[in-house]
């Protein structure tokens, strides 16, 4: 492994670890850290203890002069870390330990410990421009996507113990459980003022969904704006077809699937329907989506 130590870039590396994310991948974390330490990169390791703690830890790390803050966990942990890094020059690093690791796939990050350590130890970087999900009583940052409709319903009902045991298989199992009882209500979506109606909607910063699977080829994760995928048809057969088409990269060719670009999105009705952000429960409708104030720089080789 070749690690390039650049003064002011990798001298103060804080690693924020979510111990509940991807416990099966803990070995990857320690192998990466061993590689970094063996090349003389000082590390400070911090563990999250509750929801939102990663944001607090990242904010403190920035105040203490961190050159890089590494999110060791899933996409939800990454989003929390980025929320604490906004408006700073600190770079973001990722050690993917989650269930789907969509963002790591999005930026083609390596999963092998030595190759990942080399990325974290280099001075390469690329912009990641987050989004903001805002409701009447709270707002949260997201890095990959927000969903309302059937996928959010599944996320809200998934058992965390099953998720830790089965990984992505837990989503498949929960999908089968929820299909017969979900009613597929029609959502009212406004994208830059234009109104649409759909059974489900996914608002993406990135191209991928559920892991390495292509959802929207026009998404630009390092730039402002969003790709809005509208699933116009509800029902069991349409949901099954979407689930089959996603791993095959054919989602965009399904009847009733439309993608538009927008910078401001509102999903207003039906009120009370669940919402997911980066694969985690994120409240209920109504809400609006807008860009964060600027990008962070992601170490990506």
Residue frames as qw, qx, qy, qz and C-alpha x, y, z in Angstrom:
[[0.000, 0.886, 0.463, 0.000, 0.00, 0.00, 0.00],
 [0.408, 0.203, -0.002, 0.890, 1.24, 3.43, -0.90],
 [0.195, -0.855, -0.455, 0.155, 0.01, 6.22, 1.39],
 [0.369, 0.475, 0.005, 0.799, 0.88, 9.82, 0.55],
 [0.357, -0.683, -0.445, 0.457, 1.09, 11.95, 3.65],
 [0.253, 0.614, 0.188, 0.723, 0.43, 15.54, 2.68],
 [0.223, -0.154, -0.478, 0.835, 1.11, 18.17, 5.38],
 [0.291, 0.141, 0.148, -0.934, -2.13, 19.78, 6.51],
 [0.630, 0.034, -0.478, -0.612, -4.20, 17.02, 4.91],
 [0.832, -0.171, -0.515, -0.115, -3.76, 13.80, 6.89],
 [0.276, 0.341, -0.634, 0.637, -1.93, 14.96, 10.02],
 [0.292, -0.006, 0.611, -0.736, -5.07, 15.17, 12.16],
 [0.460, -0.095, -0.717, -0.515, -7.52, 12.40, 11.25],
 [0.443, -0.076, 0.598, -0.664, -10.58, 11.84, 13.42],
 [0.307, -0.072, -0.883, -0.348, -12.50, 8.57, 12.89],
 [0.518, -0.074, 0.357, -0.774, -16.14, 8.56, 13.97],
 [0.220, 0.038, -0.960, -0.167, -17.39, 5.00, 14.29],
 [0.699, -0.178, 0.039, -0.692, -21.00, 3.89, 14.60],
 [0.151, -0.284, 0.938, -0.128, -20.66, 0.56, 16.47],
 [0.610, 0.274, 0.626, -0.401, -24.23, -0.50, 15.57],
 [0.624, 0.643, -0.163, -0.413, -23.69, -0.22, 11.79],
 [0.778, 0.468, -0.416, -0.052, -22.56, -3.29, 9.92],
 [0.614, -0.627, 0.467, -0.112, -21.15, -5.26, 12.85],
 [0.941, 0.136, 0.266, 0.159, -20.12, -7.96, 10.40],
 [0.595, 0.693, -0.037, 0.405, -17.74, -5.44, 8.81],
 [0.451, -0.880, 0.138, 0.050, -15.91, -4.41, 11.98],
 [0.808, -0.193, 0.318, 0.456, -12.79, -6.24, 10.81],
 [0.504, 0.632, 0.246, 0.535, -12.58, -3.91, 7.82],
 [0.188, -0.961, 0.001, -0.201, -12.49, -0.90, 10.16],
 [0.641, -0.682, 0.303, 0.180, -9.57, -2.18, 12.23],
 [0.782, 0.131, 0.365, 0.487, -7.65, -3.36, 9.17],
 [0.319, 0.811, 0.163, 0.462, -7.93, 0.10, 7.61],
 [0.348, -0.920, 0.124, -0.131, -6.89, 1.81, 10.84],
 [0.808, -0.374, 0.316, 0.328, -3.92, -0.54, 11.23],
 [0.664, 0.434, 0.284, 0.538, -2.77, 0.36, 7.70],
 [0.066, 0.913, 0.054, 0.399, -3.04, 4.08, 8.41],
 [0.575, -0.794, 0.197, 0.002, -1.28, 3.84, 11.77],
 [0.855, -0.128, 0.295, 0.406, 1.55, 1.76, 10.28],
 [0.516, 0.519, 0.216, 0.646, 2.25, 4.63, 7.88],
 [0.359, -0.107, -0.285, 0.882, 2.52, 7.19, 10.67],
 [0.210, -0.489, -0.316, -0.785, -0.90, 8.85, 10.36],
 [0.044, 0.005, 0.689, -0.723, -2.10, 9.95, 13.82],
 [0.377, -0.394, -0.690, -0.476, -5.67, 8.81, 14.51],
 [0.243, -0.054, 0.577, -0.778, -8.28, 9.77, 17.05],
 [0.290, -0.243, -0.865, -0.329, -11.13, 7.24, 17.22],
 [0.333, -0.016, 0.387, -0.860, -14.55, 8.30, 18.54],
 [0.059, -0.274, -0.949, -0.148, -17.63, 6.08, 18.95],
 [0.381, -0.322, -0.189, -0.846, -21.20, 7.30, 18.60],
 [0.022, 0.068, 0.870, -0.488, -23.55, 6.58, 21.48],
 [0.320, 0.575, 0.632, -0.410, -26.94, 7.81, 20.21],
 [0.441, 0.657, 0.493, 0.362, -28.71, 9.20, 17.15],
 [0.099, 0.969, 0.062, 0.219, -27.22, 12.55, 16.16],
 [0.651, -0.669, 0.189, 0.303, -24.04, 12.00, 18.18],
 [0.719, 0.154, 0.332, 0.591, -21.91, 11.72, 15.01],
 [0.204, 0.836, 0.205, 0.467, -22.86, 15.30, 14.12],
 [0.441, -0.892, 0.089, -0.043, -21.77, 16.55, 17.53],
 [0.788, -0.347, 0.311, 0.401, -18.49, 14.62, 17.34],
 [0.603, 0.444, 0.319, 0.581, -17.74, 15.89, 13.83],
 [0.010, -0.936, -0.106, -0.336, -18.45, 19.48, 14.85],
 [0.603, -0.760, 0.207, 0.127, -16.07, 19.12, 17.79],
 [0.801, -0.028, 0.344, 0.489, -13.40, 17.54, 15.58],
 [0.408, 0.716, 0.225, 0.520, -13.60, 20.49, 13.18],
 [0.266, -0.943, 0.044, -0.195, -13.24, 22.95, 16.06],
 [0.723, -0.573, 0.320, 0.215, -10.19, 21.01, 17.27],
 [0.081, 0.747, -0.508, -0.422, -8.49, 21.39, 13.90],
 [0.749, 0.075, 0.652, 0.092, -9.19, 18.05, 12.20],
 [0.088, 0.434, -0.566, -0.695, -7.84, 17.93, 8.64],
 [0.474, -0.027, -0.735, -0.484, -10.05, 14.93, 7.89],
 [0.570, -0.107, 0.571, -0.581, -13.08, 13.44, 9.60],
 [0.267, 0.110, -0.902, -0.321, -13.71, 9.82, 8.65],
 [0.730, -0.094, 0.177, -0.654, -17.23, 8.40, 8.89],
 [0.132, 0.189, -0.972, -0.037, -16.99, 4.69, 9.71],
 [0.419, 0.279, 0.701, -0.505, -20.50, 3.33, 9.29],
 [0.392, 0.497, 0.735, 0.245, -23.39, 3.37, 6.85],
 [0.187, 0.513, 0.346, 0.763, -24.93, 6.13, 4.78],
 [0.384, -0.840, -0.333, -0.192, -26.89, 7.47, 7.75],
 [0.661, -0.561, -0.028, 0.498, -23.69, 7.84, 9.77],
 [0.474, 0.160, 0.285, 0.818, -22.02, 9.61, 6.84],
 [0.048, -0.734, -0.387, -0.557, -24.89, 12.07, 6.64],
 [0.539, -0.810, -0.207, 0.098, -24.63, 12.84, 10.37],
 [0.653, -0.315, 0.118, 0.678, -20.87, 13.40, 10.08],
 [0.319, 0.395, 0.359, 0.783, -21.27, 15.70, 7.06],
 [0.237, -0.851, -0.378, -0.277, -23.86, 17.73, 8.97],
 [0.580, -0.752, -0.041, 0.312, -21.21, 18.52, 11.57],
 [0.615, -0.149, 0.310, 0.709, -18.60, 19.44, 8.94],
 [0.325, 0.779, 0.415, 0.339, -20.55, 22.00, 6.90],
 [0.015, 0.982, -0.040, 0.184, -18.97, 25.45, 6.46],
 [0.564, -0.672, 0.423, 0.225, -15.47, 24.08, 7.13],
 [0.435, 0.673, -0.555, -0.225, -12.42, 23.14, 5.06],
 [0.489, -0.315, 0.803, -0.128, -12.15, 19.74, 6.73],
 [0.460, 0.228, -0.711, -0.481, -12.19, 16.84, 4.29],
 [0.839, -0.117, 0.264, -0.462, -14.52, 13.86, 4.59],
 [0.174, 0.332, -0.917, -0.139, -13.31, 10.27, 4.56],
 [0.842, -0.083, -0.007, -0.533, -15.44, 7.12, 4.46],
 [0.015, -0.226, 0.973, -0.041, -14.91, 3.61, 5.79],
 [0.646, -0.091, -0.317, -0.689, -18.06, 1.83, 4.52],
 [0.015, -0.106, 0.935, -0.338, -19.47, -0.46, 7.20],
 [0.544, 0.127, 0.290, -0.777, -23.20, -0.23, 6.59],
 [0.693, 0.238, 0.659, -0.170, -25.80, -2.47, 5.00],
 [0.664, 0.678, 0.309, 0.067, -25.96, -0.97, 1.49],
 [0.479, -0.470, 0.258, 0.695, -23.05, 1.52, 1.47],
 [0.525, 0.741, 0.402, 0.116, -24.64, 3.38, -1.45],
 [0.049, 0.976, -0.160, -0.140, -22.43, 6.45, -1.21],
 [0.480, -0.513, 0.639, 0.314, -19.24, 4.35, -1.28],
 [0.604, 0.310, 0.675, 0.289, -20.48, 2.66, -4.45],
 [0.300, 0.920, 0.240, -0.081, -21.51, 6.04, -5.87],
 [0.037, 0.923, -0.365, -0.115, -17.95, 7.34, -5.69],
 [0.872, 0.347, -0.336, 0.074, -16.40, 3.98, -6.57],
 [0.276, -0.732, 0.560, -0.271, -14.51, 3.77, -3.29],
 [0.536, 0.217, -0.816, 0.028, -12.54, 0.56, -2.69],
 [0.790, -0.504, -0.039, -0.348, -13.65, -1.85, 0.02],
 [0.863, 0.042, -0.337, 0.374, -10.34, -3.67, 0.42],
 [0.508, -0.802, -0.138, 0.281, -8.64, -2.28, 3.57],
 [0.568, -0.274, 0.240, 0.738, -5.25, -1.45, 2.02],
 [0.240, 0.429, 0.476, 0.729, -6.75, 0.29, -1.00],
 [0.253, -0.855, -0.405, -0.201, -9.20, 2.19, 1.21],
 [0.566, -0.668, -0.042, 0.480, -6.41, 3.30, 3.55],
 [0.483, 0.026, 0.342, 0.806, -4.48, 4.56, 0.52],
 [0.022, 0.693, 0.461, 0.555, -7.46, 6.72, -0.48],
 [0.442, -0.857, -0.262, 0.038, -7.80, 8.14, 3.03],
 [0.620, -0.528, 0.114, 0.570, -4.09, 8.88, 3.20],
 [0.468, 0.293, 0.394, 0.735, -3.92, 10.65, -0.16],
 [0.003, 0.395, 0.158, -0.905, -4.66, 14.28, -0.97],
 [0.079, -0.221, -0.704, -0.670, -7.20, 13.47, -3.69],
 [0.186, 0.385, 0.631, -0.647, -10.75, 14.70, -3.35],
 [0.047, -0.344, -0.657, -0.669, -14.04, 15.31, -5.10],
 [0.293, -0.140, 0.238, -0.915, -17.03, 17.47, -4.11],
 [0.178, -0.398, -0.900, -0.003, -20.09, 15.96, -2.46],
 [0.202, -0.219, 0.009, -0.955, -23.06, 18.35, -2.35],
 [0.008, 0.275, 0.908, -0.316, -25.65, 17.26, 0.26],
 [0.263, -0.506, -0.468, -0.675, -29.34, 18.02, 0.37],
 [0.135, -0.053, 0.589, -0.795, -31.59, 19.23, 3.17],
 [0.324, -0.443, -0.790, -0.274, -34.89, 17.58, 4.09],
 [0.047, -0.067, 0.372, -0.925, -37.11, 20.04, 5.94],
 [0.259, -0.562, -0.765, -0.180, -40.48, 19.61, 7.63],
 [0.248, -0.822, -0.169, -0.485, -42.50, 21.91, 9.85],
 [0.654, -0.744, 0.087, -0.103, -40.68, 20.84, 13.01],
 [0.650, -0.515, 0.442, 0.341, -37.19, 19.69, 11.99],
 [0.608, 0.720, -0.298, -0.154, -34.61, 19.52, 9.22],
 [0.776, -0.363, 0.470, 0.212, -31.88, 16.99, 8.44],
 [0.203, 0.675, -0.571, -0.422, -29.06, 16.69, 5.96],
 [0.912, 0.104, 0.396, -0.020, -28.87, 13.75, 3.54],
 [0.204, -0.592, 0.598, 0.500, -26.08, 12.67, 1.20],
 [0.179, -0.032, 0.892, 0.414, -27.68, 10.20, -1.22],
 [0.267, -0.306, -0.649, -0.644, -31.47, 10.16, -1.42],
 [0.357, 0.070, 0.537, -0.761, -34.87, 10.71, 0.16],
 [0.213, -0.167, -0.858, -0.436, -37.88, 8.50, -0.50],
 [0.465, 0.086, 0.439, -0.764, -41.62, 8.67, 0.12],
 [0.769, 0.179, -0.350, -0.504, -44.04, 5.89, -0.70],
 [0.968, -0.113, -0.199, -0.104, -43.48, 2.15, -0.57],
 [0.674, 0.300, -0.466, 0.488, -39.70, 2.18, 0.00],
 [0.092, -0.467, 0.416, -0.774, -40.07, 4.53, 2.96],
 [0.814, -0.309, 0.002, -0.491, -42.87, 2.34, 4.34],
 [0.921, 0.060, -0.350, 0.159, -40.51, -0.67, 4.23],
 [0.390, 0.411, -0.463, 0.681, -37.69, 1.28, 5.90],
 [0.382, -0.469, 0.274, -0.748, -39.99, 2.40, 8.73],
 [0.887, -0.231, 0.048, -0.396, -41.16, -1.15, 9.43],
 [0.741, 0.335, -0.558, 0.164, -37.91, -3.09, 9.12],
 [0.797, -0.602, -0.029, 0.038, -36.67, -4.85, 12.24],
 [0.075, 0.875, -0.474, 0.063, -33.19, -3.63, 13.17],
 [0.620, -0.392, 0.680, -0.022, -32.14, -7.02, 14.54],
 [0.816, 0.378, 0.431, 0.071, -33.09, -8.68, 11.25],
 [0.417, 0.898, -0.134, 0.053, -31.24, -5.94, 9.36],
 [0.226, -0.754, 0.617, -0.021, -28.06, -6.60, 11.34],
 [0.713, -0.129, 0.689, -0.004, -28.41, -10.33, 10.75],
 [0.700, 0.434, 0.545, 0.155, -29.38, -10.39, 7.06],
 [0.255, -0.282, 0.316, 0.869, -28.04, -7.09, 5.71],
 [0.304, 0.168, -0.354, -0.868, -29.72, -6.17, 2.41],
 [0.272, -0.192, -0.919, -0.212, -31.71, -9.40, 2.62],
 [0.017, -0.414, -0.680, 0.605, -33.73, -7.84, 5.44],
 [0.280, 0.368, -0.076, -0.883, -35.14, -5.28, 2.99],
 [0.372, 0.047, -0.779, -0.503, -36.21, -8.05, 0.61],
 [0.219, -0.289, -0.905, 0.224, -37.91, -9.91, 3.46],
 [0.077, 0.455, 0.449, -0.765, -39.69, -6.79, 4.69],
 [0.293, 0.237, -0.400, -0.835, -40.77, -5.90, 1.15],
 [0.346, -0.139, -0.885, -0.279, -42.47, -9.29, 0.81],
 [0.151, -0.399, -0.771, 0.473, -44.20, -8.76, 4.14],
 [0.087, 0.469, 0.229, -0.849, -45.45, -5.25, 3.35],
 [0.090, 0.029, -0.634, -0.768, -46.60, -5.69, -0.27],
 [0.186, -0.445, -0.845, -0.229, -49.97, -7.28, 0.52],
 [0.250, -0.708, -0.571, 0.331, -50.92, -4.63, 3.09],
 [0.187, -0.349, 0.066, 0.916, -49.60, -1.38, 1.61],
 [0.388, 0.695, 0.543, -0.268, -52.31, 0.75, -0.03],
 [0.463, 0.144, 0.410, 0.773, -50.12, 2.76, -2.47],
 [0.092, 0.858, 0.380, -0.333, -51.74, 6.19, -1.90],
 [0.520, 0.668, 0.184, 0.499, -51.12, 8.92, -4.48],
 [0.478, -0.486, -0.119, 0.722, -48.45, 11.48, -3.52],
 [0.277, 0.943, 0.167, 0.082, -48.61, 15.14, -4.54],
 [0.683, -0.252, 0.154, 0.668, -45.12, 16.25, -5.65],
 [0.273, 0.960, 0.048, -0.046, -44.05, 19.74, -6.73],
 [0.742, -0.135, 0.224, 0.617, -40.69, 19.96, -8.48],
 [0.224, -0.113, 0.183, 0.951, -39.64, 23.57, -9.14],
 [0.349, 0.265, 0.154, -0.885, -43.31, 24.54, -9.02],
 [0.559, 0.121, -0.590, -0.570, -44.60, 21.89, -11.45],
 [0.663, -0.209, 0.511, -0.506, -47.06, 19.43, -9.94],
 [0.463, 0.198, -0.832, -0.233, -46.89, 15.65, -10.35],
 [0.789, -0.290, 0.276, -0.466, -48.77, 12.72, -8.85],
 [0.514, 0.375, -0.771, 0.003, -47.08, 9.40, -8.16],
 [0.870, -0.375, -0.296, -0.124, -47.39, 6.28, -6.02],
 [0.755, -0.479, 0.012, 0.448, -43.77, 6.65, -4.87],
 [0.349, 0.902, -0.141, 0.212, -40.97, 9.17, -5.33],
 [0.796, -0.327, 0.002, 0.510, -37.21, 9.06, -4.78],
 [0.157, 0.979, -0.104, 0.074, -35.28, 12.33, -4.71],
 [0.910, -0.089, 0.039, 0.403, -31.61, 11.62, -5.40],
 [0.099, -0.883, 0.357, 0.289, -28.31, 13.41, -5.13],
 [0.256, -0.431, 0.814, 0.293, -26.60, 10.30, -6.49],
 [0.517, 0.250, -0.598, -0.559, -27.16, 7.85, -9.34],
 [0.406, 0.044, -0.912, 0.029, -27.40, 4.70, -7.25],
 [0.649, -0.367, 0.118, -0.656, -29.97, 3.14, -4.93],
 [0.943, -0.220, 0.078, -0.236, -29.88, 0.18, -2.55],
 [0.773, -0.311, 0.420, 0.360, -26.17, -0.47, -3.11],
 [0.281, -0.320, 0.543, 0.724, -24.50, -0.57, -6.55],
 [0.352, 0.502, 0.771, 0.172, -27.79, -0.39, -8.49],
 [0.103, 0.048, 0.255, 0.960, -28.43, 2.37, -11.03],
 [0.149, 0.648, 0.660, -0.349, -31.57, 4.41, -10.43],
 [0.269, 0.932, 0.186, -0.157, -30.97, 7.73, -12.17],
 [0.760, 0.166, 0.172, 0.604, -28.21, 8.25, -14.73],
 [0.223, 0.745, 0.116, 0.617, -28.62, 12.05, -14.74],
 [0.569, -0.806, -0.139, 0.081, -27.88, 12.56, -11.02],
 [0.462, 0.627, -0.287, 0.557, -24.90, 14.79, -10.17],
 [0.694, -0.564, -0.391, 0.217, -23.76, 14.16, -6.57],
 [0.538, -0.220, -0.102, 0.807, -21.12, 16.91, -6.62],
 [0.034, 0.233, 0.258, 0.937, -23.38, 19.67, -7.96],
 [0.356, 0.150, 0.423, -0.820, -26.54, 21.51, -6.85],
 [0.643, 0.150, -0.308, -0.685, -29.91, 20.07, -7.79],
 [0.546, -0.097, 0.784, -0.278, -31.66, 16.73, -7.61],
 [0.311, 0.031, -0.806, -0.503, -32.86, 13.89, -9.77],
 [0.550, 0.018, 0.472, -0.689, -36.53, 13.16, -9.00],
 [0.188, 0.016, -0.925, -0.329, -37.76, 9.68, -9.94],
 [0.573, 0.028, 0.247, -0.781, -41.54, 9.39, -10.02],
 [0.024, 0.072, 0.990, 0.118, -43.23, 6.00, -9.94],
 [0.413, -0.060, -0.145, -0.897, -46.65, 6.81, -11.35],
 [0.745, -0.147, -0.524, -0.386, -48.18, 3.33, -11.00],
 [0.418, -0.436, 0.639, -0.477, -48.95, 1.77, -7.65],
 [0.935, 0.021, -0.047, -0.351, -49.88, -1.77, -6.78],
 [0.791, -0.376, 0.473, 0.100, -48.14, -5.06, -6.10],
 [0.831, 0.378, 0.288, 0.288, -47.26, -5.86, -9.73],
 [0.311, 0.891, -0.103, 0.314, -45.66, -2.44, -10.33],
 [0.430, -0.788, 0.424, -0.118, -43.62, -2.68, -7.11],
 [0.870, -0.134, 0.447, 0.158, -42.42, -6.16, -8.05],
 [0.701, 0.620, 0.150, 0.318, -41.44, -5.02, -11.53],
 [0.025, 0.931, -0.264, 0.249, -39.46, -2.13, -10.03],
 [0.651, -0.590, 0.476, -0.030, -37.70, -4.51, -7.66],
 [0.876, 0.153, 0.389, 0.243, -36.77, -6.83, -10.52],
 [0.532, 0.784, 0.087, 0.306, -35.66, -4.01, -12.84],
 [0.250, -0.938, 0.238, -0.020, -33.41, -2.20, -10.34],
 [0.660, -0.462, 0.522, 0.281, -30.57, -4.80, -10.19],
 [0.695, 0.352, 0.506, 0.370, -30.73, -5.09, -13.98],
 [0.229, -0.322, 0.155, 0.905, -30.24, -1.34, -14.48],
 [0.034, 0.351, 0.706, 0.615, -33.55, -1.06, -16.34],
 [0.034, -0.560, -0.610, 0.559, -35.54, 1.12, -13.95],
 [0.095, 0.453, -0.104, -0.880, -35.66, 4.04, -16.36],
 [0.230, 0.054, -0.730, -0.641, -37.30, 1.93, -19.07],
 [0.037, 0.360, 0.898, -0.250, -40.24, 0.80, -16.91],
 [0.106, -0.596, -0.512, -0.609, -43.68, 2.11, -17.95],
 [0.433, -0.821, -0.315, -0.200, -44.85, 4.89, -15.68],
 [0.656, -0.498, -0.061, 0.564, -41.38, 5.78, -14.36],
 [0.324, 0.863, 0.103, 0.373, -40.43, 9.40, -15.03],
 [0.633, -0.362, -0.141, 0.669, -37.28, 11.31, -14.01],
 [0.176, 0.912, 0.142, 0.341, -37.01, 15.11, -13.82],
 [0.512, 0.071, -0.317, 0.795, -34.31, 17.50, -12.59],
 [0.268, -0.859, -0.275, -0.340, -35.24, 20.06, -9.95],
 [0.319, 0.368, -0.476, 0.732, -33.67, 22.26, -7.30],
 [0.304, -0.124, 0.511, -0.795, -36.64, 22.56, -4.93],
 [0.433, -0.184, -0.827, -0.308, -39.07, 19.72, -4.25],
 [0.433, -0.176, 0.461, -0.754, -42.16, 19.59, -2.07],
 [0.386, -0.185, -0.880, -0.207, -44.14, 16.45, -1.22],
 [0.285, -0.272, 0.237, -0.888, -47.26, 17.55, 0.57],
 [0.762, -0.069, 0.291, -0.575, -49.90, 14.82, 0.69],
 [0.600, -0.639, -0.389, -0.283, -51.07, 12.47, 2.03],
 [0.157, -0.714, 0.460, -0.504, -50.00, 13.91, 5.37],
 [0.730, -0.431, 0.449, -0.284, -48.51, 11.45, 7.84],
 [0.949, 0.294, -0.109, 0.035, -47.00, 9.12, 5.25],
 [0.721, -0.548, 0.225, 0.360, -43.49, 7.93, 6.27],
 [0.431, 0.859, -0.275, 0.031, -40.29, 9.32, 4.75],
 [0.881, -0.272, 0.122, 0.368, -36.82, 7.78, 4.56],
 [0.225, 0.928, -0.298, 0.000, -33.47, 9.51, 4.09],
 [0.218, 0.611, -0.756, 0.084, -30.26, 7.60, 3.27],
 [0.591, -0.013, -0.804, -0.058, -32.02, 4.37, 4.21],
 [0.183, -0.170, -0.737, 0.628, -33.15, 5.48, 7.67],
 [0.076, -0.769, -0.635, -0.025, -36.58, 6.64, 8.93],
 [0.282, 0.060, -0.006, 0.958, -36.83, 10.42, 8.53],
 [0.229, 0.275, 0.343, -0.869, -40.26, 11.49, 9.76],
 [0.366, 0.526, 0.767, -0.013, -43.51, 11.93, 7.88],
 [0.172, 0.436, 0.425, 0.774, -45.09, 14.08, 5.16],
 [0.581, 0.796, 0.059, 0.162, -45.29, 16.94, 4.35],
 [0.584, -0.548, 0.211, 0.560, -41.72, 18.07, 3.67],
 [0.494, 0.863, -0.090, -0.056, -39.56, 20.02, 1.25],
 [0.843, -0.138, 0.217, 0.473, -36.10, 19.39, -0.15],
 [0.265, 0.955, -0.132, 0.022, -33.40, 21.89, -1.08],
 [0.733, 0.380, -0.359, 0.436, -29.64, 21.96, -1.51],
 [0.630, -0.591, -0.163, 0.477, -27.28, 22.43, 1.40],
 [0.012, 0.954, -0.054, -0.293, -25.35, 25.70, 1.35],
 [0.297, 0.756, -0.562, -0.156, -22.30, 24.12, -0.28],
 [0.906, 0.138, -0.400, -0.014, -20.29, 20.93, -0.82],
 [0.607, -0.653, 0.446, 0.072, -17.80, 19.08, 1.32],
 [0.433, 0.608, -0.644, -0.165, -14.67, 17.52, -0.16],
 [0.948, -0.170, 0.207, -0.169, -14.67, 13.73, -0.10],
 [0.206, -0.568, 0.764, 0.227, -11.41, 11.76, -0.16],
 [0.871, 0.335, 0.251, -0.255, -11.87, 9.62, -3.24],
 [0.807, -0.029, 0.401, 0.432, -8.37, 8.88, -4.53]]
